[in-house]
Amino acid sequence: MTDLDLCYTPATELAARIRAGSLSPVTIVENALERIATVNPTLNCFCFVYADEALAQARQMEAEAKAGHFRGPLHGVPYALKDLTPTKGKRTTLGSYAYEHWVPDHDAPIAEALAGAGGILIGKTTTPEFAYSSFTESPLWGITRNPWNTERTAGGSSGGSGAAVASGCVPFAEGSDMGGSVRIPASFCGIVGLKPSFGRIPFTILPSQFDQLSHFGPLARTIGDACLFMQVTQGPDDRDIQSLTTPLDFTGPLPSDLKGRRLALLLKVGNHVWHPEVEAAVRRAADSFAKAGAIIEEVELPWGKDEDELWSAHWGVYLATFFGHVLEEYRAKMDPNVVRLIENGFAMNAVEFKKIEIVRTRMWGEIQPILARNEAILTGTMCQPAAKVGRNDTEYWQLDAQGRYHALDFTSVWNFVSPCPALSVPAGLTSEKLPIGLQIIGRRHDDLGVLGLGAALEKLQPWWDRRPPL
């Protein structure tokens, strides 16, 4: 019978107990596999599960631990990778029929790092086709559901990873974030999700090494587990020319004392409309920070639908450049929204695309004074709680009759200022028991700063023991 307490034990504690000899990697992996077998038929968060291989590795690592040999800080801890990340000898489908049978001949650096630290890859998690959407629903693998309410989406594009972590299948999982794809499922599933500073984790899975939207990041249930993930996966790595050359120490104490720290509260964002319970949760979090000694300044930005549409235009060029070659052969088996985005990308001329950088520069000019006065910005991760399955992002890219913008996410614009880390942490539940995420955006390369603020909220408004009714 599955041990649910073990399912929800943090990776940091699992690793420590394995080292102390009080817990076997075999017990952990067997329990994780039982949990996956229980929830995956409902949630559809794993597209591949490597049961035999994971158990064989666990037995080997159990023997090594008994002999006093440990491969690294994750020795014997199971984890999952998103089915966008190349894994040597294992199918990597990108949620698309175009890659249904692709078996890479190499591991991505992040996969190397997690395995090299002693982690046990237990499976790969679902993604929408080419990781394009806030809804993890693909032609190849179908709908991934939210463990808090299976009629709701787990978010995307790392929705499989988010659902797997939130439901206790693994303590943490890898995600990728080009417009919110780590933070969106983190918010919808009630867990931690970090878009690190651009270049913090080497990113080599695209044909281009000069893209500036793409990040790997952790989905975890605790800040400590997110830090452990970051410690073992960060660069530098010369395979990624843009990887940051100075690593951080994610193992030390985080700056979580709030006294005198200046933080900006951002809820006035152009014509954006926040769900009232989301706005209330963000304000409660800011009030908690203030009561602990932080100085809160309410700020505003003029961003709205235009900035989101520019991100969408950029995203279309991204998809057309990297995946447009499959359109001729696989169009009929592709998500129609992916086809539309690719075609839009092909239709955009080079000058118009380059002009997006001018808007990004203006956006940075609007953020920079706020971050000069304040070390971080507090806002919502998503403008709405988890949407029902079967919908898509384009339904939210509309203005109402009063000109108000009822967007789904408030994540993609922060990829336009990619050196700034962005963290989503749980900030409560709606009256319908749907999770709400607080988003914390930091100064350039200040990953430890946003994680420290997340750790402070974790103490002020604990969430680690909150479990979905599944």
MARPAMI-353503 format. One record per residue: z negated, x, y of N, C-alpha, C in turn. Coordinates in steps of 0.2 Angstrom, whole numbers, padded with zeros to 4 digits, always signed. Layout:
ZXYZXYZXY/...
This chain:
+0000+0004-0006+0000+0000+0000+0000+0004+0006/+0004+0002+0011+0005+0007+0017-0002+0007+0021/-0004+0013+0023-0010+0014+0027-0007+0014+0035/-0009+0008+0038-0006+0007+0045-0010+0012+0050/-0016+0013+0048-0019+0018+0053-0016+0025+0053/-0014+0027+0047-0010+0033+0046-0003+0033+0050/+0000+0027+0049+0006+0026+0052+0006+0027+0060/+0000+0025+0063-0001+0026+0070-0005+0032+0072/-0006+0036+0068-0010+0042+0069-0005+0047+0073/-0007+0050+0079-0003+0054+0083-0001+0060+0079/+0005+0063+0081+0008+0069+0078+0003+0075+0079/+0000+0075+0084-0005+0081+0086-0010+0081+0081/-0013+0075+0079-0018+0074+0074-0016+0076+0067/-0010+0073+0065-0007+0074+0059-0007+0082+0058/-0004+0085+0063-0003+0092+0062-0009+0096+0061/-0014+0094+0065-0021+0097+0064-0024+0096+0058/-0024+0090+0055-0027+0089+0049-0023+0092+0043/-0017+0093+0044-0013+0097+0038-0015+0104+0038/-0016+0107+0044-0019+0114+0045-0026+0114+0042/-0030+0109+0043-0037+0110+0041-0037+0108+0033/-0032+0106+0030-0032+0105+0023-0035+0098+0021/-0036+0094+0026-0039+0087+0025-0033+0081+0024/-0027+0083+0025-0022+0078+0024-0015+0082+0022/-0012+0079+0017-0006+0082+0014+0000+0079+0017/+0005+0083+0018+0012+0081+0020+0015+0076+0016/+0013+0076+0009+0016+0072+0005+0013+0065+0006/+0007+0064+0007+0004+0058+0009+0007+0055+0015/+0008+0059+0020+0011+0056+0026+0018+0054+0025/+0022+0058+0022+0029+0056+0021+0029+0050+0017/+0026+0049+0011+0026+0044+0007+0024+0037+0011/+0019+0038+0015+0017+0032+0019+0022+0030+0024/+0025+0035+0027+0030+0034+0032+0036+0030+0029/+0038+0032+0023+0044+0029+0019+0042+0022+0017/+0036+0021+0015+0034+0014+0014+0034+0010+0020/+0032+0012+0026+0033+0008+0032+0040+0007+0034/+0044+0012+0033+0051+0011+0034+0054+0005+0030/+0052+0006+0023+0055+0001+0019+0053-0006+0021/+0047-0007+0024+0044-0013+0026+0047-0016+0032/+0048-0012+0037+0050-0015+0043+0058-0014+0045/+0061-0009+0041+0068-0008+0043+0073-0014+0041/+0072-0018+0036+0076-0024+0035+0076-0029+0041/+0070-0029+0044+0069-0033+0050+0072-0030+0057/+0070-0024+0058+0071-0021+0064+0078-0017+0064/+0080-0015+0059+0087-0011+0058+0086-0005+0063/+0081-0001+0063+0080+0005+0067+0083+0011+0064/+0083+0012+0057+0086+0017+0054+0093+0016+0051/+0098+0020+0052+0104+0019+0048+0104+0024+0042/+0100+0029+0042+0100+0034+0036+0093+0036+0035/+0090+0035+0029+0084+0038+0027+0084+0043+0022/+0081+0048+0022+0082+0054+0018+0076+0055+0014/+0075+0050+0009+0068+0049+0006+0067+0055+0001/+0072+0056-0003+0071+0061-0008+0070+0068-0005/+0075+0070+0000+0074+0076+0003+0068+0077+0007/+0066+0072+0011+0059+0072+0014+0053+0073+0010/+0053+0070+0004+0048+0071-0001+0048+0078-0004/+0054+0080-0005+0054+0087-0008+0052+0092-0003/+0054+0091+0003+0051+0096+0009+0043+0095+0009/+0041+0089+0009+0034+0088+0010+0030+0092+0004/+0033+0091-0002+0029+0095-0007+0029+0102-0006/+0035+0105-0004+0035+0112-0003+0030+0114+0003/+0030+0110+0008+0026+0112+0014+0018+0111+0012/+0017+0106+0007+0010+0105+0005+0008+0112+0001/+0012+0114-0003+0011+0121-0006+0010+0126-0002/+0014+0127+0003+0014+0132+0008+0007+0132+0012/+0005+0125+0014-0001+0125+0018-0007+0127+0014/-0007+0125+0007-0013+0127+0003-0013+0135+0002/-0007+0138+0003-0007+0145+0003-0008+0149+0010/-0009+0144+0015-0011+0147+0021-0005+0149+0026/+0001+0146+0023+0007+0148+0027+0010+0141+0031/+0011+0142+0037+0013+0136+0041+0019+0138+0045/+0024+0134+0045+0031+0136+0048+0031+0135+0055/+0026+0131+0058+0026+0130+0065+0021+0125+0067/+0021+0123+0073+0016+0118+0075+0017+0111+0072/+0023+0109+0070+0025+0103+0067+0024+0103+0059/+0022+0108+0056+0022+0109+0049+0020+0103+0045/+0024+0099+0042+0023+0094+0038+0023+0087+0041/+0025+0087+0048+0025+0081+0052+0032+0077+0051/+0033+0071+0050+0039+0068+0049+0041+0066+0056/+0048+0066+0057+0051+0064+0064+0058+0061+0062/+0061+0058+0067+0068+0055+0066+0072+0058+0072/+0079+0058+0070+0084+0060+0075+0088+0054+0077/+0091+0053+0083+0096+0048+0084+0102+0050+0081/+0106+0045+0079+0112+0046+0076+0118+0047+0081/+0116+0051+0086+0121+0054+0090+0121+0061+0090/+0116+0064+0087+0114+0071+0087+0117+0074+0080/+0121+0079+0081+0124+0082+0075+0119+0085+0070/+0119+0084+0064+0115+0086+0058+0119+0089+0053/+0119+0096+0051+0123+0099+0046+0122+0096+0040/+0128+0094+0037+0128+0091+0030+0126+0084+0030/+0125+0080+0036+0122+0074+0036+0127+0070+0040/+0129+0064+0038+0133+0060+0042+0130+0058+0049/+0134+0059+0054+0133+0057+0061+0138+0053+0064/+0136+0046+0064+0142+0041+0066+0143+0039+0073/+0138+0041+0077+0138+0039+0084+0139+0031+0085/+0137+0028+0080+0137+0020+0080+0144+0018+0080/+0149+0022+0078+0156+0020+0079+0160+0021+0072/+0164+0016+0071+0169+0017+0065+0173+0023+0066/+0174+0025+0072+0178+0031+0073+0175+0038+0070/+0168+0038+0069+0165+0043+0066+0161+0041+0060/+0163+0036+0057+0159+0033+0051+0158+0038+0046/+0162+0043+0045+0162+0047+0039+0161+0055+0042/+0160+0056+0048+0159+0062+0051+0153+0066+0048/+0154+0072+0045+0148+0076+0043+0149+0082+0046/+0145+0084+0051+0145+0090+0055+0144+0096+0051/+0146+0102+0053+0145+0108+0049+0140+0112+0053/+0136+0109+0057+0131+0112+0061+0125+0108+0063/+0120+0110+0065+0114+0107+0068+0114+0108+0075/+0113+0102+0079+0112+0103+0086+0106+0108+0087/+0105+0112+0093+0099+0116+0094+0093+0112+0093/+0093+0106+0096+0086+0102+0095+0084+0100+0088/+0089+0099+0084+0088+0098+0077+0085+0104+0074/+0088+0110+0075+0086+0116+0073+0079+0118+0075/+0077+0116+0081+0070+0117+0084+0065+0113+0080/+0066+0107+0079+0062+0103+0076+0060+0105+0069/+0066+0106+0065+0065+0108+0059+0062+0115+0058/+0064+0120+0063+0061+0126+0063+0053+0126+0064/+0051+0121+0068+0044+0121+0069+0040+0117+0064/+0043+0116+0058+0040+0113+0052+0040+0106+0052/+0044+0102+0056+0045+0095+0055+0049+0093+0050/+0048+0087+0047+0052+0085+0041+0056+0079+0044/+0063+0080+0044+0067+0074+0046+0067+0069+0041/+0065+0063+0043+0064+0058+0038+0070+0053+0038/+0074+0053+0044+0080+0049+0044+0083+0049+0051/+0089+0045+0052+0092+0045+0058+0092+0038+0060/+0092+0037+0067+0091+0030+0070+0097+0028+0073/+0097+0021+0074+0103+0018+0076+0104+0019+0084/+0110+0018+0086+0112+0019+0093+0118+0014+0094/+0119+0011+0100+0126+0008+0101+0131+0013+0101/+0137+0010+0101+0143+0015+0100+0143+0020+0106/+0143+0026+0104+0144+0032+0109+0138+0031+0114/+0132+0028+0112+0126+0028+0116+0128+0025+0123/+0132+0019+0123+0134+0017+0130+0130+0012+0133/+0125+0009+0129+0122+0002+0132+0114+0002+0132/+0112-0002+0135+0104-0004+0135+0102-0008+0129/+0107-0010+0126+0106-0014+0120+0109-0010+0114/+0104-0009+0109+0106-0005+0103+0109-0010+0098/+0116-0011+0099+0120-0016+0095+0127-0013+0094/+0129-0011+0088+0135-0007+0087+0139-0011+0082/+0146-0010+0082+0150-0013+0077+0149-0011+0070/+0146-0004+0070+0145-0001+0063+0139-0003+0060/+0133-0004+0064+0127-0004+0061+0123-0011+0063/+0126-0015+0068+0123-0021+0070+0118-0021+0075/+0113-0026+0075+0108-0026+0080+0102-0023+0078/+0099-0019+0082+0092-0016+0082+0087-0021+0086/+0082-0023+0083+0077-0027+0086+0071-0024+0088/+0067-0028+0093+0061-0025+0096+0055-0027+0091/+0051-0022+0089+0045-0024+0085+0040-0029+0088/+0040-0030+0095+0036-0034+0098+0038-0041+0098/+0045-0042+0097+0048-0049+0097+0055-0048+0094/+0056-0050+0088+0062-0048+0085+0068-0052+0088/+0067-0057+0092+0073-0060+0096+0075-0056+0102/+0071-0050+0103+0072-0046+0109+0075-0040+0107/+0079-0037+0112+0082-0030+0111+0076-0025+0111/+0077-0019+0107+0073-0013+0107+0075-0009+0113/+0081-0011+0117+0083-0007+0122+0088-0002+0119/+0091+0002+0123+0096+0007+0121+0097+0013+0126/+0100+0018+0125+0104+0018+0118+0100+0021+0113/+0094+0023+0114+0090+0026+0109+0085+0021+0106/+0088+0015+0105+0084+0009+0103+0081+0010+0096/+0085+0013+0091+0082+0014+0085+0076+0019+0085/+0077+0024+0089+0071+0028+0089+0065+0025+0092/+0066+0021+0097+0061+0017+0101+0057+0013+0096/+0061+0009+0092+0058+0004+0087+0055+0007+0082/+0057+0013+0079+0054+0017+0074+0048+0019+0076/+0047+0022+0082+0040+0025+0084+0036+0019+0086/+0038+0014+0089+0033+0008+0091+0031+0005+0084/+0035+0004+0079+0033+0001+0073+0029+0005+0068/+0028+0012+0070+0024+0016+0066+0027+0019+0060/+0034+0020+0060+0038+0023+0055+0037+0031+0056/+0037+0033+0062+0036+0040+0063+0032+0041+0070/+0029+0047+0071+0025+0047+0077+0029+0049+0083/+0034+0052+0082+0039+0053+0087+0046+0054+0085/+0051+0053+0089+0058+0053+0088+0062+0056+0094/+0068+0058+0092+0072+0061+0097+0076+0056+0100/+0077+0056+0107+0082+0052+0110+0086+0056+0115/+0092+0053+0117+0096+0056+0122+0096+0051+0128/+0097+0054+0134+0096+0049+0140+0102+0052+0145/+0107+0047+0146+0112+0048+0151+0111+0044+0157/+0108+0038+0156+0107+0033+0161+0101+0029+0160/+0096+0032+0156+0090+0028+0154+0089+0027+0147/+0093+0030+0143+0093+0029+0135+0087+0031+0132/+0082+0035+0135+0076+0036+0132+0071+0032+0135/+0071+0031+0142+0066+0027+0145+0067+0019+0144/+0073+0017+0143+0074+0010+0142+0070+0007+0136/+0072+0011+0130+0068+0008+0124+0060+0010+0124/+0058+0015+0128+0051+0016+0129+0048+0011+0132/+0051+0008+0138+0048+0003+0141+0048-0004+0137/+0054-0005+0134+0054-0012+0130+0050-0012+0124/+0049-0006+0121+0045-0005+0115+0037-0003+0116/+0035-0002+0122+0028-0001+0124+0026+0006+0122/+0030+0011+0123+0029+0018+0121+0030+0023+0126/+0030+0029+0125+0031+0035+0130+0038+0037+0129/+0042+0038+0135+0048+0041+0134+0050+0045+0140/+0052+0051+0139+0053+0056+0145+0060+0058+0145/+0063+0058+0151+0069+0061+0153+0067+0067+0156/+0067+0073+0153+0065+0079+0156+0069+0082+0162/+0067+0087+0165+0071+0090+0170+0078+0092+0167/+0083+0091+0170+0090+0093+0167+0090+0100+0165/+0092+0101+0159+0092+0108+0156+0086+0110+0153/+0080+0106+0153+0074+0108+0150+0075+0109+0142/+0078+0104+0139+0080+0105+0132+0088+0106+0132/+0090+0111+0128+0097+0113+0128+0101+0107+0125/+0106+0105+0128+0111+0100+0126+0118+0102+0125/+0120+0102+0119+0126+0105+0117+0131+0101+0113/+0129+0094+0113+0133+0090+0108+0139+0087+0111/+0141+0089+0118+0147+0086+0121+0152+0092+0121/+0159+0090+0121+0164+0096+0122+0163+0100+0128/+0160+0097+0133+0159+0100+0139+0152+0103+0140/+0151+0109+0142+0144+0112+0144+0143+0111+0151/+0146+0107+0155+0145+0106+0162+0144+0099+0164/+0143+0095+0160+0140+0088+0161+0133+0089+0164/+0132+0084+0169+0125+0085+0172+0121+0078+0172/+0123+0074+0168+0119+0067+0167+0115+0067+0161/+0116+0072+0156+0114+0071+0149+0107+0075+0148/+0103+0072+0144+0096+0075+0143+0094+0073+0136/+0091+0077+0132+0087+0075+0126+0080+0074+0129/+0076+0069+0125+0069+0068+0127+0066+0065+0121/+0059+0065+0121+0055+0062+0116+0053+0055+0117/+0053+0051+0112+0050+0045+0112+0044+0045+0107/+0038+0044+0110+0032+0045+0107+0027+0040+0109/+0021+0039+0105+0016+0035+0107+0010+0037+0111/+0010+0044+0112+0005+0047+0116+0008+0052+0121/+0005+0054+0126+0007+0059+0130+0007+0066+0127/+0001+0067+0123+0000+0073+0119+0006+0074+0114/+0009+0069+0111+0014+0070+0106+0021+0071+0110/+0022+0068+0116+0027+0070+0120+0027+0077+0122/+0021+0080+0124+0021+0087+0125+0022+0092+0119/+0020+0090+0113+0021+0094+0107+0029+0094+0106/+0032+0088+0107+0039+0088+0106+0043+0093+0111/+0040+0092+0117+0043+0097+0122+0042+0104+0121/+0036+0106+0119+0035+0113+0117+0039+0116+0112/+0041+0112+0107+0045+0115+0102+0053+0114+0103/+0055+0110+0108+0062+0109+0108+0065+0112+0115/+0061+0114+0120+0063+0117+0126+0067+0123+0125/+0071+0125+0130+0075+0131+0130+0071+0137+0133/+0074+0142+0135+0082+0142+0136+0085+0144+0129/+0092+0142+0129+0096+0143+0124+0103+0145+0127/+0106+0151+0125+0112+0153+0128+0118+0148+0126/+0117+0145+0121+0123+0140+0119+0124+0135+0124/+0118+0133+0128+0119+0129+0134+0118+0132+0140/+0124+0134+0144+0124+0138+0150+0119+0135+0155/+0118+0128+0155+0114+0125+0160+0107+0124+0158/+0105+0127+0152+0098+0126+0150+0093+0131+0155/+0088+0128+0157+0083+0131+0161+0080+0138+0158/+0080+0143+0162+0078+0150+0159+0071+0151+0159/+0067+0147+0162+0060+0148+0162+0056+0143+0159/+0054+0144+0152+0050+0138+0149+0043+0137+0152/+0041+0131+0150+0034+0129+0153+0029+0129+0147/+0023+0129+0148+0018+0129+0143+0015+0121+0143/+0018+0118+0138+0016+0111+0137+0010+0110+0133/+0007+0116+0130+0001+0115+0126-0006+0116+0130/-0005+0118+0137-0011+0118+0141-0013+0112+0144/-0019+0112+0147-0022+0106+0150-0017+0103+0156/-0016+0097+0156-0011+0094+0161-0015+0092+0167/-0011+0093+0173-0014+0091+0179-0015+0083+0180/-0021+0081+0177-0022+0074+0177-0028+0072+0182/-0031+0076+0185-0036+0074+0190-0032+0071+0196/-0034+0065+0198-0030+0062+0203-0033+0063+0211/-0038+0066+0211-0041+0066+0218-0037+0069+0223/-0035+0066+0228-0032+0069+0234-0024+0069+0233/-0022+0067+0227-0015+0068+0225-0011+0063+0229/-0005+0064+0232-0001+0060+0235+0005+0057+0231/+0005+0050+0230+0010+0047+0226+0013+0042+0230/+0020+0041+0229+0024+0036+0232+0025+0030+0228/+0023+0024+0230+0025+0018+0227+0031+0014+0229/+0036+0014+0224+0043+0012+0226+0044+0005+0223/+0044-0001+0226+0046-0007+0224+0051-0011+0228/+0051-0008+0235+0056-0011+0239+0063-0006+0238/+0067-0009+0234+0073-0005+0233+0079-0010+0234/+0082-0009+0240+0088-0013+0242+0087-0020+0241/+0092-0023+0237+0091-0030+0236+0089-0031+0229/+0086-0026+0225+0084-0027+0219+0078-0033+0219/+0078-0037+0213+0073-0042+0212+0069-0040+0206/+0063-0039+0206+0058-0037+0201+0056-0043+0197/+0056-0043+0191+0052-0049+0187+0045-0048+0190/+0042-0054+0191+0035-0054+0195+0030-0050+0190/+0030-0051+0184+0025-0048+0180+0026-0040+0179/+0032-0038+0180+0034-0031+0180+0031-0028+0187/+0032-0031+0192+0030-0029+0199+0022-0029+0199/+0019-0034+0196+0012-0034+0196+0009-0028+0192/+0012-0027+0186+0010-0021+0182+0010-0015+0185/+0016-0013+0189+0017-0007+0193+0012-0007+0198/+0010-0012+0202+0005-0012+0207-0002-0011+0204/-0003-0013+0198-0010-0012+0195-0010-0005+0193/-0005-0002+0190-0005+0005+0189-0007+0010+0195/-0003+0008+0201-0004+0012+0207-0011+0011+0209/-0014+0005+0209-0021+0003+0211-0026+0007+0206/-0024+0008+0200-0029+0012+0196-0029+0019+0198/-0023+0022+0200-0022+0029+0202-0026+0029+0209/-0026+0024+0213-0029+0025+0220-0037+0025+0219/-0039+0020+0214-0046+0020+0213-0049+0027+0210/-0044+0031+0207-0046+0037+0204-0046+0043+0209/-0044+0041+0215-0043+0046+0221-0037+0048+0223/-0031+0045+0221-0025+0046+0223-0023+0043+0230/-0019+0046+0234-0017+0043+0240-0010+0040+0239/-0009+0033+0240-0003+0030+0238+0000+0028+0245/+0007+0030+0245+0011+0028+0251+0016+0023+0248/+0017+0017+0251+0022+0013+0249+0029+0015+0253/+0034+0016+0249+0040+0018+0252+0046+0013+0250/+0052+0014+0253+0058+0010+0251+0064+0014+0251/+0069+0012+0247+0075+0015+0246+0081+0010+0247/+0087+0011+0250+0092+0006+0251+0096+0005+0245/+0094+0007+0239+0099+0007+0233+0100+0000+0230/+0106-0002+0228+0107-0008+0225+0112-0008+0220/+0116-0013+0220+0122-0014+0215+0127-0008+0216/+0128-0006+0222+0134-0001+0223+0132+0005+0220/+0126+0007+0220+0124+0014+0217+0124+0013+0209/+0122+0007+0206+0123+0006+0199+0130+0006+0197/+0135+0003+0201+0142+0003+0199+0145+0010+0200/+0142+0014+0204+0145+0021+0204+0143+0025+0198/+0137+0023+0196+0135+0026+0189+0139+0024+0184/+0141+0017+0184+0145+0015+0178+0152+0018+0179/+0154+0019+0185+0161+0022+0185+0161+0029+0182/+0156+0033+0184+0155+0039+0181+0154+0039+0174/+0151+0034+0171+0150+0033+0164+0156+0032+0161/+0161+0028+0164+0167+0027+0161+0171+0033+0160/+0171+0037+0165+0175+0043+0165+0172+0048+0159/+0165+0048+0159+0162+0052+0154+0165+0049+0147/+0165+0043+0146+0167+0040+0139+0174+0041+0138/+0178+0041+0143+0185+0042+0142+0187+0049+0141/+0183+0054+0144+0184+0061+0143+0182+0063+0136/+0177+0061+0134+0174+0063+0127+0176+0059+0121/+0177+0053+0122+0179+0048+0117+0185+0044+0117/+0189+0045+0123+0195+0041+0124+0200+0042+0118/+0200+0048+0115+0205+0050+0110+0205+0045+0104/+0199+0042+0103+0199+0037+0097+0202+0030+0098/+0203+0029+0105+0205+0022+0107+0211+0020+0103/+0216+0024+0102+0223+0022+0100+0222+0019+0092/+0218+0023+0088+0217+0021+0081+0212+0016+0080/+0207+0016+0084+0201+0012+0082+0199+0006+0087/+0204+0005+0092+0202+0000+0097+0200-0007+0094/+0203-0009+0088+0201-0016+0085+0194-0016+0082/+0192-0010+0081+0185-0010+0077+0180-0007+0082/+0181-0007+0089+0177-0004+0093+0173-0010+0097/+0168-0008+0100+0164-0013+0105+0169-0014+0111/+0171-0021+0112+0175-0022+0118+0173-0019+0125/+0166-0019+0125+0163-0016+0132+0165-0008+0132/+0164-0005+0126+0166+0002+0126+0173+0003+0128/+0178-0001+0125+0185-0001+0127+0186-0002+0134/+0183-0007+0137+0184-0008+0144+0181-0002+0148/+0176+0001+0147+0173+0007+0150+0178+0013+0150/+0180+0014+0144+0185+0019+0143+0191+0018+0147/+0194+0012+0147+0200+0011+0151+0199+0012+0158/+0193+0009+0161+0191+0010+0168+0191+0018+0169/+0188+0022+0165+0188+0029+0166+0195+0032+0166/+0199+0030+0162+0206+0033+0162+0209+0031+0169/+0208+0025+0172+0211+0022+0178+0208+0026+0184/+0203+0029+0184+0200+0032+0190+0203+0039+0192/+0205+0040+0198+0208+0046+0200+0203+0051+0201/+0205+0057+0201+0200+0063+0202+0197+0063+0208/+0200+0061+0214+0197+0062+0220+0192+0056+0221/+0193+0050+0218+0188+0045+0218+0182+0047+0214/+0183+0050+0209+0178+0053+0204+0173+0058+0208/+0177+0063+0211+0173+0068+0215+0169+0065+0220/+0171+0060+0223+0168+0057+0229+0161+0054+0227/+0160+0053+0220+0154+0051+0218+0148+0056+0220/+0150+0062+0220+0145+0067+0221+0143+0067+0229/+0147+0064+0233+0145+0063+0240+0140+0058+0240/+0140+0053+0237+0135+0048+0236+0129+0050+0233/+0130+0054+0228+0124+0057+0225+0120+0062+0230/+0124+0065+0234+0121+0070+0239+0117+0065+0244/+0120+0060+0246+0116+0055+0251+0110+0053+0247/+0110+0051+0241+0104+0048+0237+0099+0053+0237/+0101+0060+0236+0096+0065+0236+0092+0066+0243/+0097+0065+0248+0094+0066+0254+0089+0060+0256/+0090+0054+0253+0085+0049+0254+0079+0050+0250/+0079+0053+0244+0073+0054+0240+0069+0060+0242/+0073+0065+0245+0069+0072+0246+0064+0071+0251/+0064+0068+0256+0058+0067+0261+0052+0064+0258/+0054+0059+0253+0048+0056+0250+0045+0060+0245/+0048+0065+0241+0045+0069+0237+0043+0075+0241/+0045+0076+0247+0041+0082+0251+0034+0080+0253/+0033+0073+0254+0027+0071+0256+0022+0069+0250/+0026+0067+0244+0022+0065+0238+0025+0069+0232/+0020+0070+0228+0022+0074+0222+0026+0070+0217/+0026+0063+0217+0029+0059+0212+0030+0052+0215/+0035+0049+0212+0036+0042+0214+0035+0037+0208/+0031+0032+0210+0029+0027+0205+0033+0021+0206/+0036+0018+0200+0041+0012+0201+0041+0009+0194/+0045+0004+0193+0046+0001+0187+0052+0005+0183/+0051+0005+0176+0056+0008+0172+0062+0003+0172/+0060-0004+0170+0065-0009+0170+0063-0014+0175/+0068-0018+0177+0067-0023+0182+0065-0029+0178/+0066-0030+0172+0065-0036+0168+0061-0034+0161/+0058-0038+0158+0055-0037+0151+0061-0037+0147/+0060-0035+0140+0065-0035+0135+0070-0041+0135/+0076-0040+0136+0081-0046+0135+0082-0048+0128/+0084-0054+0127+0086-0056+0121+0092-0052+0118/+0092-0052+0111+0098-0048+0108+0104-0052+0109/+0110-0049+0108+0116-0052+0109+0119-0053+0116/+0115-0050+0121+0118-0049+0128+0121-0042+0129/+0123-0041+0135+0125-0034+0137+0124-0033+0144/+0124-0027+0146+0123-0024+0153+0127-0028+0158/+0133-0029+0157+0137-0032+0162+0134-0039+0165/+0131-0043+0161+0128-0049+0163+0123-0048+0169/+0120-0042+0169+0115-0040+0174+0118-0037+0181/+0124-0035+0180+0127-0032+0186+0130-0037+0191/+0126-0042+0193+0128-0047+0197+0123-0049+0203/+0126-0051+0208+0122-0054+0213+0121-0061+0213/+0115-0064+0215+0115-0071+0215+0117-0074+0221/+0117-0081+0222+0119-0084+0228+0116-0082+0235/+0110-0079+0234+0107-0076+0240+0108-0069+0241/+0112-0066+0237+0114-0059+0238+0109-0054+0234/+0104-0057+0230+0099-0053+0227+0102-0050+0220/+0099-0044+0219+0102-0041+0213+0097-0041+0207/+0098-0045+0202+0094-0045+0196+0096-0040+0191/+0095-0034+0192+0097-0029+0188+0092-0029+0182/+0095-0026+0176+0090-0025+0170+0086-0019+0171/+0089-0013+0172+0086-0007+0172+0085-0004+0179/+0081+0001+0180+0080+0005+0186+0080+0012+0184/+0085+0014+0179+0084+0020+0176+0091+0025+0178/+0097+0022+0178+0103+0026+0178+0103+0030+0185/+0101+0027+0190+0101+0030+0197+0098+0037+0196/+0092+0037+0192+0088+0044+0192+0092+0049+0188/+0097+0047+0184+0101+0053+0181+0106+0056+0186/+0107+0052+0192+0111+0055+0197+0107+0061+0201/+0101+0061+0200+0097+0067+0203+0093+0070+0197/+0097+0072+0192+0095+0074+0185+0090+0080+0185/+0089+0084+0190+0084+0089+0190+0077+0086+0190/+0076+0080+0193+0070+0077+0193+0068+0074+0187/+0062+0075+0184+0060+0072+0178+0058+0065+0179/+0059+0061+0174+0057+0054+0174+0054+0052+0168/+0048+0049+0168+0044+0047+0163+0042+0040+0163/+0043+0036+0157+0041+0030+0156+0035+0029+0152/+0030+0026+0154+0023+0025+0151+0021+0018+0151/+0018+0016+0145+0016+0009+0145+0011+0007+0151/+0013+0001+0154+0009-0002+0159+0006-0009+0158/+0006-0011+0152+0004-0018+0151+0009-0022+0147/+0007-0028+0146+0011-0033+0143+0012-0039+0147/+0018-0043+0146+0019-0049+0150+0015-0055+0146/+0015-0060+0149+0012-0066+0146+0015-0068+0140/+0021-0066+0138+0024-0067+0132+0023-0061+0127/+0019-0056+0129+0017-0051+0125+0023-0046+0124/+0027-0045+0129+0032-0040+0130+0030-0034+0134/+0031-0028+0131+0029-0022+0135+0032-0021+0142/+0029-0018+0146+0031-0016+0153+0030-0009+0154/+0035-0005+0157+0035+0002+0158+0034+0004+0165/+0029+0008+0166+0029+0012+0173+0033+0018+0173/+0037+0019+0178+0042+0025+0178+0039+0030+0183/+0038+0036+0181+0036+0041+0186+0041+0046+0187/+0043+0047+0193+0049+0052+0194+0045+0058+0198/+0047+0064+0196+0043+0070+0199+0048+0074+0203/+0045+0079+0206+0049+0084+0210+0053+0088+0205/+0058+0091+0207+0063+0095+0203+0059+0100+0198/+0061+0099+0192+0058+0103+0186+0050+0103+0185/+0047+0098+0188+0040+0097+0187+0038+0092+0182/+0040+0094+0176+0039+0090+0170+0032+0090+0168/+0028+0095+0169+0021+0095+0168+0017+0090+0173/+0020+0089+0179+0017+0085+0184+0017+0078+0182/+0023+0075+0180+0024+0068+0178+0020+0067+0171/+0020+0072+0167+0016+0071+0161+0009+0071+0162/+0007+0074+0167+0000+0074+0169-0002+0067+0172/+0002+0064+0176+0001+0058+0178+0001+0053+0173/+0005+0054+0168+0005+0049+0162-0001+0050+0158/-0004+0056+0158-0010+0057+0154-0016+0054+0158/-0015+0054+0165-0021+0051+0169-0021+0043+0167/-0015+0040+0167-0014+0033+0166-0016+0031+0159/-0015+0036+0154-0017+0035+0147-0024+0034+0147/-0028+0037+0151-0035+0037+0151-0038+0031+0155/-0034+0029+0160-0036+0024+0165-0035+0017+0162/-0029+0017+0158-0027+0010+0155-0024+0012+0148/-0029+0013+0143-0027+0016+0137-0022+0011+0133/-0017+0014+0130-0012+0010+0126-0011+0013+0119/-0014+0018+0117-0012+0022+0111-0013+0018+0105/-0018+0013+0105-0020+0009+0100-0017+0002+0099/-0013+0001+0104-0009-0006+0104-0003-0006+0100/-0003-0011+0095+0002-0011+0090+0006-0018+0090/+0012-0018+0089+0016-0024+0089+0014-0028+0083/+0015-0034+0083+0013-0039+0078+0018-0039+0072/+0019-0033+0069+0024-0033+0064+0021-0030+0057/
